[in-house]
Amino acid sequence: MKDLIKFLTRYEKFVFIIMIVVPWLSTPFLGKKTFKRFTPGALFICLIVVIESLFAHKRLWWLFYKRLFPKVIGELPLIIGPFFIGTLWIMKFTFGNLKRYFLTNFCIDAFFIYIQLPILKKLGYASLIRLSKFNFLLIFLFKAVLLYLFQIIFEKKKIAR
């Protein structure tokens, strides 16, 4: 583990770039129609996450210690990489089936919070400060509700045109 931490610290900018690029390699498998259909919702929820991150930093809910660029939030590689693309994949396979959508989101969010977040903490990338893991999960689930509602409204308005 120490060797991994040393490597990631030494090449952290490269790791951030990989974190962004690798999820984007899956986009051809989404299909053009899916990408176009769900991109507005994914962009909306990413904007919400950026706003939430700014608020969270002021409230010290969590901290990202390392950044891709000094003046940019540390969450950026996660937001424009796995979060954005993951949102498209989740919507592709679950939109229209509310139970599957929330179960999938719950499992992925819980995996991130209870498995990946401790790893990020050990790597010195990020940690929760004044927010419990359970409350963090509730915030994730609230964003899932926002995304689903946004997509429903977006599609209704698109059909009405």
N, C-alpha and C positions, 0 to 999 in steps of 0.2 A: 504494500500500500504506500509506503514511503517513497518508493521509486516512482510510482504513478503520480503522486502528488508533486514530486520534484519535476517530472516531465511536463505535467500540465501547467505548472507554474512557469516553467521556462518557456513554454510554447503557448501561453494562454491566448494570445491573439489568434494564432492558427487554430486552436481548439474552438474559439468562438466562431470563426469563419466556417469550420466544419459543422458546428452546431446549426448554423443557418443553412448551409448548402445541402447537406445530406437529406433533410426532409423534402426539399424542393425537387430532388431527383425522382421522387415518386409522383410528381404532378402529371406526367404523361399518362399514367395509369388511372388517373381520376376521370379523364375524358373531358373534352372541351365543353360539352353541355353542362356537366356537373360543375366544372370550374367557374363558368359564367353564372350559373344559377346561384351558387352559394358564396361567391366572392364578396358581394356587398355585405352579407351577414358577418363573414369572417373579418372584413375590414372594420365593421361597426364594433364587433366585440374586441378587436385588437385596440381600437381607439379607447374603448372603455377601460381596458387593462392598463394602457399608458396613463390615463387619468387616475385610475386607482393606484398605480405605482407612485405617482407624484404625491398623492394624498398619504399613502402608506409610509413613505419616507419621512414626511413631516410628522406623522404620528408615531414613528418608530415601530410600526407593526413588523416590518422585516427590513433587512439591509442586504444589499448586493455589494460585496466588497471589491469586486473586480469588474472592470468595464471594458468594452471594446474600444470606446472613445471616451476621453476624460469628461466631457460635458454632456454625455448622453447617459440615460438611465441604464443600469446594469442588466435589467431584464430584457433589453433589446434583442440579444441573440435568441432568447427563448421565445419572445413574442413573434418575431418575423420568421422564425424557423419552425420549430415543432408545434407551437401554439396555433399559428395561422394555418399551416398545412394540416395539422391534426384536426382542426375545426372543420375543414373541408371534407376530410375523410369521415369524420363522425356524422356530419350532415348527410353525406352521400348514402351511408348505410343505415341511418336511423331516422331521418326526417320522415314524418308521416306516421311513425309508430312511437308515440309518446313514452310508453313504458320502456321500450328498448333504448330510446334516446337517453332517458334519465338513468337507467341502469348502466349504460355504457359510460356516460359522463361520471357517474359516481365511482365506478371502478377505476377509470383512468385518473380522476382527480385524487382518489384515495391512494392509488399507487404513487402518484407524484409526491403527495404530502408525506406519506408514511414510509416510503422506500427511497425515492430519489432525493427528497429534501435533506435527509440526514447525510447522504453521500455528498451533496453540494456543500453542506456545512463542514464535513471533514476535509473537503478540498479547498475550503476557505473562499468559496464563491458566494454563498448566501446563507442566511439563517433567519429564523423567526426571532423577534425580540419581544414585543409586547402582545403578540397574538398567539393564541393556542392553535394547535393543529386542527382541532375540531372547528374552531371559528373560521380558520382558513378554508376548511372544507365547505362550510356554509357559504362563504363568499364565492367560492368556485361554483357551487350549485345555484346560487342566485344569478350569476352570470350566465349559466346554462339556460335558466328561465328567460332572461333578457334576450339571449340569442334566438331561442325558439320563437318567442313572441315577435321579434324583429322579422324573422324569416316568414312567418305567417302573414304579417301585415304587408311586407314587401311583395310577397307573391299575390296577395289579394289586390293590391294597387296595380301590379303589373298586368293582371288579368283584366282589370277594369279599364285599362287604356285601350 
